[in-house]
């Protein structure tokens, strides 16, 4: 067994929750509806362009997951790699 010791830290010290990204209302952006995420796939394959009217924002490298149980149980999680930086 390894001699590594675990260090206890607050979660906010190792990840960033809801980082501030700027997108204005009515600005056209990539929208990912839950039906566009295929179960048990690592990356997003499909999206639509739509005016931003509120909702979750994300950036490349983020992992998105469903906020409703049936989607989460069915493997609806993906990593964002589709944005033009």
N, C-alpha and C positions, 0 to 999 in steps of 0.2 A: 504494500500500500504506500502511497505517496506521503511525504512529510509536509505537503502543502497545508497552510493554514488559511481558513476563510476569514475575510475581514468583513464585519458587518457595517453597511453604509445605508444611508437613506436612498431610496430609489431615484429620487430627483438628482442625486449626485452622479449617477451613471447614465441616465437617459434624459432627454428633453421632452417634456409633455407639451403638445400643441405649440410648437415654435411659431413665432409671429412671421407670417409671410403676407405680403401685400398683394391683394387682388381686389379690384374695385367692383362694386355692384355694376351689373350690365356689361362688364368686360367678358369677352368670350374666352372660355378655357375648356380644358378637357374634363369631362364629367364621367364618373365611373358608377354606373348603377349596379346593384347587387346581381342582377340577372346577367351582367356582362362578365362576372367573375366565375370562371369554371372551377368546380370543386377539385381540391387537391392539386392545384397547379401553382407554381412558384411565382410566375409573372403574369401581369395583366396583358391580355391579348386584344381586347376590344374596348372601345370607349366612344363617346359622342362629344361633339363640340356644342356647347350651350352657353348662354349668358349666365354669369354667376349671380345668383340671387340669395346667397347665404348658404350655410352648410359647412361641412368639414373641408378644410384645406389640407393639402399634403404636398410633399416634395419627393424628388427621386431619393430612393434609399429607405423611405418610410415603409412600414408594414401596415397594411390596412386590414381590418377585420370587421365582421358584421357585429352590429349592436343588438341583433335579435338572435335568440338561441337557435332556432332551426337552421339558420344560415351558418352559424359558427359550428354547430354539430356536423354539418354537411361539408365541412372543409372549405368554407368560403373565406379564405385569407390569401393575400397576395402581396408581393413587394412592388412598389411603384418604381418603374424605370422608363415610363412613357413620356415624361415631360421634356420639353426643349428648354434647357437651362440658359 
